[in-house]
């Protein structure tokens, strides 16, 4: 499931909560908008959400919705547009202390993944979102899930957001590689991680090569 599909039911993007290490969870105050019977509106929205595959919903006494997504890896299969952000960071120094380097290097690494995948025989079709269940993959998905809400926010905080996305992607790139290592054969998980890298590349600004 993607936050965009949830938003189509709710009328606004849900807000991701927690680390997503074990479970992908959102909360939504959509039922509280407007007048009338909040709980009745919450139950109606919950029923519509439960019709979506892999989605679970609980309704709080205040009408807040807690939404669980069994397959958050579907976020990696989306094609997010670039964020409206003018890069304010200097080119130098190219060290981890420079957020601009962290972000641009994240983009370059994500771009390199597809080149390496092609050379190493990673299958680029048959995307299986359920394969993205490693905690490091989940951390990237968790940050990507914030995108729809930030796009409609008056204060999206793009600089901090892009830095966070880059940091979790660097961790995933190193600890949950998208290309096979050693004698490990290329498989479904690698193809899914190539898709995840593609989504990150679309969001992070920067050149494809540094």
URQUI-V284832 format. One record per pair of residues at least 24 apart in sequence whose C-alpha atoms are under 10 Angstrom apart, sorted by the first residue. I is the first residue (numbers start at 1). J is the second residue. D is the distance in whole Angstrom. If there is no record, write none. Layout:
i=I j=J d=D
i=I j=J d=D
This chain:
i=1 j=52 d=8
i=1 j=53 d=7
i=1 j=54 d=7
i=1 j=55 d=8
i=1 j=68 d=10
i=1 j=69 d=6
i=1 j=70 d=8
i=1 j=71 d=6
i=1 j=72 d=6
i=1 j=73 d=8
i=1 j=74 d=5
i=1 j=75 d=7
i=1 j=77 d=10
i=1 j=129 d=9
i=2 j=69 d=9
i=2 j=71 d=9
i=2 j=72 d=7
i=2 j=73 d=8
i=2 j=74 d=6
i=2 j=75 d=5
i=2 j=76 d=9
i=2 j=77 d=9
i=2 j=78 d=8
i=2 j=144 d=10
i=2 j=145 d=8
i=2 j=148 d=10
i=3 j=69 d=10
i=3 j=72 d=9
i=3 j=74 d=10
i=3 j=75 d=8
i=3 j=144 d=9
i=3 j=145 d=6
i=3 j=146 d=8
i=3 j=147 d=9
i=3 j=148 d=7
i=3 j=149 d=9
i=4 j=75 d=9
i=4 j=78 d=10
i=4 j=145 d=9
i=4 j=147 d=9
i=4 j=148 d=7
i=4 j=149 d=9
i=5 j=49 d=9
i=5 j=52 d=9
i=6 j=48 d=10
i=6 j=49 d=7
i=6 j=52 d=9
i=6 j=55 d=9
i=6 j=67 d=9
i=6 j=69 d=10
i=7 j=49 d=10
i=7 j=148 d=9
i=7 j=149 d=9
i=8 j=49 d=10
i=9 j=45 d=7
i=9 j=46 d=9
i=9 j=48 d=7
i=9 j=49 d=7
i=9 j=52 d=10
i=10 j=42 d=10
i=10 j=45 d=7
i=10 j=46 d=9
i=10 j=48 d=9
i=10 j=49 d=8
i=11 j=45 d=10
i=12 j=148 d=9
i=12 j=149 d=8
i=12 j=152 d=9
i=13 j=145 d=9
i=13 j=146 d=9
i=13 j=147 d=9
i=13 j=148 d=6
i=13 j=149 d=5
i=13 j=150 d=9
i=13 j=151 d=10
i=13 j=152 d=9
i=14 j=65 d=9
i=14 j=66 d=9
i=14 j=67 d=9
i=14 j=145 d=9
i=14 j=146 d=9
i=14 j=148 d=8
i=14 j=149 d=7
i=15 j=66 d=10
i=15 j=67 d=10
i=15 j=145 d=8
i=15 j=146 d=7
i=15 j=147 d=10
i=15 j=148 d=9
i=15 j=149 d=7
i=15 j=150 d=10
i=16 j=66 d=10
i=16 j=67 d=9
i=16 j=68 d=10
i=16 j=142 d=7
i=16 j=143 d=8
i=16 j=144 d=10
i=16 j=145 d=7
i=16 j=146 d=6
i=16 j=149 d=9
i=17 j=66 d=9
i=17 j=67 d=10
i=17 j=68 d=10
i=17 j=142 d=8
i=17 j=145 d=10
i=17 j=146 d=10
i=18 j=142 d=9
i=19 j=135 d=9
i=19 j=138 d=8
i=19 j=139 d=7
i=19 j=141 d=10
i=19 j=142 d=7
i=19 j=143 d=9
i=20 j=68 d=10
i=20 j=69 d=10
i=20 j=72 d=9
i=20 j=133 d=10
i=20 j=135 d=8
i=20 j=136 d=10
i=20 j=137 d=10
i=20 j=138 d=6
i=20 j=139 d=7
i=20 j=140 d=10
i=20 j=141 d=8
i=20 j=142 d=6
i=20 j=143 d=10
i=21 j=133 d=9
i=21 j=134 d=8
i=21 j=135 d=5
i=21 j=136 d=8
i=21 j=137 d=9
i=21 j=138 d=6
i=21 j=139 d=7
i=21 j=142 d=9
i=22 j=133 d=9
i=22 j=134 d=9
i=22 j=135 d=8
i=22 j=138 d=8
i=23 j=68 d=7
i=23 j=69 d=7
i=23 j=70 d=7
i=23 j=71 d=9
i=23 j=72 d=9
i=23 j=133 d=10
i=23 j=138 d=9
i=24 j=67 d=8
i=24 j=68 d=6
i=24 j=69 d=5
i=24 j=70 d=7
i=24 j=71 d=8
i=24 j=72 d=6
i=24 j=73 d=10
i=24 j=138 d=8
i=24 j=139 d=10
i=24 j=141 d=9
i=24 j=142 d=8
i=24 j=145 d=10
i=25 j=55 d=10
i=25 j=56 d=9
i=25 j=57 d=10
i=25 j=66 d=7
i=25 j=67 d=6
i=25 j=68 d=5
i=25 j=69 d=6
i=25 j=70 d=9
i=25 j=72 d=9
i=25 j=142 d=9
i=26 j=57 d=9
i=26 j=65 d=8
i=26 j=66 d=6
i=26 j=67 d=5
i=26 j=68 d=6
i=26 j=69 d=8
i=26 j=142 d=10
i=26 j=145 d=9
i=27 j=57 d=9
i=27 j=58 d=10
i=27 j=59 d=10
i=27 j=64 d=7
i=27 j=65 d=6
i=27 j=66 d=5
i=27 j=67 d=6
i=27 j=68 d=9
i=28 j=59 d=10
i=28 j=63 d=9
i=28 j=64 d=6
i=28 j=65 d=5
i=28 j=66 d=7
i=28 j=67 d=8
i=29 j=62 d=9
i=29 j=63 d=7
i=29 j=64 d=5
i=29 j=65 d=7
i=29 j=66 d=9
i=30 j=63 d=9
i=30 j=64 d=8
i=30 j=65 d=8
i=31 j=59 d=10
i=31 j=62 d=9
i=31 j=63 d=6
i=31 j=64 d=7
i=31 j=65 d=8
i=32 j=62 d=8
i=32 j=63 d=7
i=32 j=64 d=7
i=32 j=65 d=10
i=37 j=63 d=9
i=38 j=62 d=8
i=38 j=63 d=6
i=38 j=64 d=9
i=39 j=63 d=5
i=39 j=64 d=9
i=70 j=130 d=8
i=71 j=128 d=10
i=71 j=129 d=7
i=71 j=130 d=6
i=71 j=131 d=9
i=71 j=132 d=8
i=71 j=133 d=9
i=72 j=129 d=7
i=72 j=130 d=8
i=72 j=132 d=8
i=72 j=133 d=9
i=72 j=138 d=8
i=72 j=141 d=7
i=72 j=142 d=8
i=72 j=145 d=9
i=73 j=127 d=10
i=73 j=128 d=8
i=73 j=129 d=4
i=73 j=130 d=6
i=73 j=131 d=7
i=73 j=132 d=5
i=73 j=133 d=8
i=73 j=137 d=8
i=73 j=138 d=8
i=73 j=140 d=10
i=73 j=141 d=7
i=73 j=142 d=10
i=73 j=192 d=8
i=73 j=193 d=10
i=73 j=195 d=10
i=73 j=196 d=8
i=74 j=127 d=9
i=74 j=128 d=8
i=74 j=129 d=5
i=74 j=130 d=8
i=74 j=131 d=10
i=74 j=132 d=9
i=74 j=141 d=9
i=74 j=192 d=10
i=74 j=195 d=10
i=74 j=196 d=9
i=75 j=129 d=8
i=75 j=140 d=10
i=75 j=141 d=7
i=75 j=142 d=9
i=75 j=144 d=7
i=75 j=145 d=7
i=75 j=195 d=9
i=75 j=196 d=8
i=75 j=199 d=8
i=76 j=127 d=9
i=76 j=128 d=10
i=76 j=129 d=7
i=76 j=132 d=9
i=76 j=137 d=10
i=76 j=140 d=9
i=76 j=141 d=7
i=76 j=144 d=9
i=76 j=145 d=10
i=76 j=192 d=8
i=76 j=193 d=8
i=76 j=194 d=9
i=76 j=195 d=6
i=76 j=196 d=5
i=76 j=197 d=8
i=76 j=198 d=8
i=76 j=199 d=6
i=76 j=200 d=8
i=77 j=127 d=8
i=77 j=128 d=9
i=77 j=129 d=8
i=77 j=192 d=8
i=77 j=194 d=10
i=77 j=195 d=6
i=77 j=196 d=7
i=77 j=198 d=9
i=77 j=199 d=7
i=78 j=195 d=9
i=78 j=196 d=9
i=78 j=198 d=9
i=78 j=199 d=7
i=79 j=195 d=10
i=79 j=198 d=8
i=79 j=199 d=6
i=79 j=200 d=10
i=79 j=202 d=7
i=79 j=203 d=9
i=80 j=144 d=9
i=80 j=147 d=9
i=80 j=148 d=9
i=80 j=198 d=10
i=80 j=199 d=7
i=80 j=200 d=9
i=80 j=201 d=9
i=80 j=202 d=6
i=80 j=203 d=7
i=81 j=147 d=10
i=81 j=199 d=9
i=81 j=202 d=6
i=81 j=203 d=7
i=82 j=199 d=10
i=82 j=200 d=10
i=82 j=201 d=9
i=82 j=202 d=6
i=82 j=203 d=5
i=82 j=204 d=7
i=82 j=205 d=8
i=83 j=147 d=9
i=83 j=150 d=10
i=83 j=151 d=8
i=83 j=156 d=10
i=83 j=158 d=8
i=83 j=162 d=9
i=83 j=202 d=9
i=83 j=203 d=6
i=83 j=204 d=8
i=83 j=205 d=8
i=84 j=151 d=9
i=84 j=158 d=8
i=84 j=203 d=10
i=84 j=205 d=10
i=85 j=157 d=10
i=85 j=158 d=7
i=85 j=159 d=8
i=85 j=162 d=9
i=85 j=204 d=10
i=85 j=205 d=8
i=86 j=158 d=9
i=86 j=159 d=9
i=86 j=205 d=9
i=87 j=158 d=10
i=87 j=159 d=8
i=87 j=205 d=8
i=87 j=206 d=9
i=88 j=159 d=9
i=89 j=159 d=9
i=94 j=210 d=10
i=96 j=167 d=10
i=98 j=163 d=10
i=99 j=159 d=9
i=99 j=160 d=9
i=99 j=162 d=9
i=99 j=163 d=6
i=99 j=164 d=10
i=99 j=166 d=9
i=99 j=167 d=10
i=100 j=159 d=9
i=100 j=162 d=9
i=100 j=163 d=8
i=100 j=166 d=10
i=100 j=205 d=9
i=100 j=206 d=9
i=101 j=163 d=10
i=101 j=166 d=10
i=101 j=206 d=9
i=101 j=210 d=10
i=102 j=162 d=9
i=102 j=163 d=7
i=102 j=164 d=9
i=102 j=165 d=10
i=102 j=166 d=6
i=102 j=167 d=7
i=102 j=170 d=9
i=103 j=159 d=9
i=103 j=162 d=7
i=103 j=163 d=6
i=103 j=164 d=9
i=103 j=165 d=8
i=103 j=166 d=5
i=103 j=167 d=8
i=103 j=169 d=10
i=103 j=170 d=10
i=103 j=204 d=6
i=103 j=205 d=7
i=103 j=206 d=7
i=104 j=162 d=10
i=104 j=163 d=10
i=104 j=166 d=8
i=104 j=201 d=10
i=104 j=204 d=7
i=104 j=205 d=6
i=104 j=206 d=4
i=104 j=207 d=7
i=104 j=208 d=9
i=104 j=209 d=9
i=104 j=210 d=8
i=105 j=166 d=8
i=105 j=170 d=9
i=105 j=204 d=9
i=105 j=205 d=9
i=105 j=206 d=8
i=105 j=207 d=8
i=105 j=208 d=9
i=105 j=209 d=8
i=105 j=210 d=7
i=106 j=162 d=10
i=106 j=163 d=9
i=106 j=165 d=9
i=106 j=166 d=5
i=106 j=167 d=8
i=106 j=168 d=9
i=106 j=169 d=7
i=106 j=170 d=6
i=106 j=173 d=9
i=106 j=197 d=9
i=106 j=200 d=8
i=106 j=201 d=8
i=106 j=204 d=7
i=106 j=205 d=9
i=106 j=206 d=8
i=106 j=207 d=10
i=106 j=208 d=10
i=107 j=166 d=8
i=107 j=169 d=9
i=107 j=170 d=10
i=107 j=197 d=9
i=107 j=198 d=9
i=107 j=200 d=7
i=107 j=201 d=5
i=107 j=202 d=8
i=107 j=203 d=8
i=107 j=204 d=5
i=107 j=205 d=6
i=107 j=206 d=6
i=107 j=207 d=7
i=107 j=208 d=7
i=107 j=209 d=8
i=107 j=210 d=9
i=108 j=201 d=8
i=108 j=204 d=9
i=108 j=205 d=9
i=108 j=206 d=7
i=108 j=207 d=6
i=108 j=208 d=5
i=108 j=209 d=5
i=108 j=210 d=7
i=109 j=166 d=10
i=109 j=169 d=9
i=109 j=170 d=8
i=109 j=173 d=8
i=109 j=197 d=8
i=109 j=200 d=10
i=109 j=201 d=8
i=109 j=207 d=10
i=109 j=208 d=8
i=109 j=209 d=8
i=109 j=210 d=9
i=110 j=166 d=10
i=110 j=169 d=8
i=110 j=170 d=9
i=110 j=173 d=8
i=110 j=178 d=10
i=110 j=193 d=10
i=110 j=194 d=8
i=110 j=195 d=10
i=110 j=196 d=9
i=110 j=197 d=5
i=110 j=198 d=6
i=110 j=199 d=9
i=110 j=200 d=7
i=110 j=201 d=5
i=110 j=202 d=9
i=110 j=204 d=9
i=110 j=208 d=8
i=110 j=209 d=10
i=111 j=194 d=9
i=111 j=197 d=7
i=111 j=198 d=7
i=111 j=199 d=10
i=111 j=200 d=9
i=111 j=201 d=6
i=111 j=202 d=9
i=111 j=206 d=10
i=111 j=207 d=9
i=111 j=208 d=5
i=111 j=209 d=8
i=112 j=194 d=10
i=112 j=197 d=9
i=112 j=198 d=10
i=112 j=201 d=10
i=112 j=208 d=7
i=112 j=209 d=8
i=113 j=173 d=9
i=113 j=177 d=9
i=113 j=178 d=7
i=113 j=179 d=7
i=113 j=193 d=9
i=113 j=194 d=6
i=113 j=195 d=9
i=113 j=196 d=10
i=113 j=197 d=7
i=113 j=198 d=8
i=113 j=201 d=10
i=114 j=178 d=9
i=114 j=179 d=9
i=114 j=191 d=10
i=114 j=193 d=10
i=114 j=194 d=6
i=114 j=195 d=9
i=114 j=197 d=8
i=114 j=198 d=8
i=115 j=194 d=10
i=116 j=178 d=9
i=116 j=179 d=7
i=116 j=180 d=10
i=116 j=194 d=10
i=117 j=178 d=8
i=117 j=179 d=6
i=117 j=180 d=9
i=117 j=186 d=9
i=117 j=190 d=8
i=117 j=191 d=8
i=117 j=193 d=10
i=117 j=194 d=7
i=118 j=179 d=9
i=119 j=179 d=10
i=120 j=179 d=7
i=120 j=180 d=8
i=120 j=181 d=10
i=120 j=185 d=9
i=120 j=186 d=8
i=121 j=179 d=9
i=121 j=180 d=9
i=121 j=185 d=9
i=121 j=186 d=7
i=121 j=187 d=9
i=121 j=191 d=10
i=122 j=178 d=9
i=122 j=179 d=7
i=122 j=180 d=8
i=122 j=185 d=9
i=122 j=186 d=5
i=122 j=187 d=7
i=122 j=188 d=8
i=122 j=189 d=10
i=122 j=190 d=7
i=122 j=191 d=6
i=122 j=192 d=10
i=122 j=194 d=9
i=123 j=186 d=7
i=123 j=187 d=7
i=123 j=188 d=8
i=123 j=189 d=10
i=123 j=190 d=8
i=123 j=191 d=6
i=123 j=192 d=9
i=123 j=194 d=9
i=124 j=187 d=10
i=124 j=188 d=9
i=124 j=190 d=9
i=124 j=191 d=6
i=124 j=192 d=8
i=124 j=194 d=8
i=124 j=195 d=8
i=125 j=188 d=9
i=125 j=191 d=7
i=125 j=192 d=9
i=125 j=195 d=10
i=126 j=188 d=8
i=126 j=191 d=8
i=126 j=192 d=9
i=127 j=188 d=7
i=127 j=189 d=9
i=127 j=190 d=10
i=127 j=191 d=6
i=127 j=192 d=6
i=127 j=193 d=9
i=127 j=194 d=9
i=127 j=195 d=8
i=128 j=188 d=7
i=128 j=189 d=8
i=128 j=190 d=10
i=128 j=191 d=8
i=128 j=192 d=6
i=128 j=193 d=10
i=128 j=195 d=10
i=129 j=188 d=9
i=129 j=189 d=9
i=129 j=191 d=10
i=129 j=192 d=6
i=129 j=193 d=9
i=129 j=195 d=9
i=129 j=196 d=9
i=130 j=188 d=10
i=130 j=189 d=9
i=130 j=192 d=9
i=131 j=187 d=10
i=131 j=188 d=7
i=131 j=189 d=5
i=131 j=190 d=9
i=131 j=191 d=9
i=131 j=192 d=6
i=131 j=193 d=8
i=132 j=176 d=10
i=132 j=188 d=10
i=132 j=189 d=7
i=132 j=190 d=9
i=132 j=191 d=10
i=132 j=192 d=7
i=132 j=193 d=7
i=132 j=196 d=9
i=133 j=189 d=9
i=134 j=172 d=9
i=134 j=175 d=10
i=134 j=176 d=7
i=134 j=189 d=10
i=135 j=172 d=9
i=135 j=175 d=10
i=135 j=176 d=9
i=136 j=168 d=7
i=136 j=169 d=8
i=136 j=170 d=10
i=136 j=171 d=7
i=136 j=172 d=5
i=136 j=173 d=9
i=136 j=174 d=9
i=136 j=175 d=7
i=136 j=176 d=7
i=136 j=177 d=10
i=137 j=168 d=9
i=137 j=169 d=8
i=137 j=171 d=9
i=137 j=172 d=6
i=137 j=173 d=9
i=137 j=175 d=9
i=137 j=176 d=7
i=137 j=177 d=10
i=137 j=192 d=10
i=137 j=193 d=8
i=137 j=196 d=8
i=138 j=168 d=10
i=138 j=172 d=9
i=139 j=165 d=9
i=139 j=167 d=10
i=139 j=168 d=6
i=139 j=169 d=8
i=139 j=171 d=9
i=139 j=172 d=8
i=140 j=164 d=9
i=140 j=165 d=7
i=140 j=166 d=9
i=140 j=167 d=9
i=140 j=168 d=6
i=140 j=169 d=6
i=140 j=170 d=9
i=140 j=171 d=9
i=140 j=172 d=7
i=140 j=196 d=8
i=140 j=197 d=9
i=140 j=199 d=10
i=140 j=200 d=8
i=141 j=165 d=9
i=141 j=168 d=9
i=141 j=169 d=9
i=141 j=196 d=8
i=141 j=199 d=10
i=141 j=200 d=9
i=142 j=168 d=10
i=143 j=168 d=8
i=143 j=169 d=10
i=144 j=196 d=10
i=144 j=199 d=8
i=144 j=200 d=8
i=144 j=203 d=9
i=147 j=203 d=9
i=161 j=204 d=10
i=162 j=200 d=10
i=162 j=203 d=8
i=162 j=204 d=6
i=162 j=205 d=8
i=163 j=204 d=9
i=165 j=200 d=8
i=165 j=203 d=9
i=165 j=204 d=8
i=166 j=200 d=8
i=166 j=201 d=10
i=166 j=203 d=10
i=166 j=204 d=7
i=169 j=196 d=9
i=169 j=197 d=8
i=169 j=200 d=8
i=169 j=201 d=10
i=172 j=197 d=10
i=173 j=197 d=8
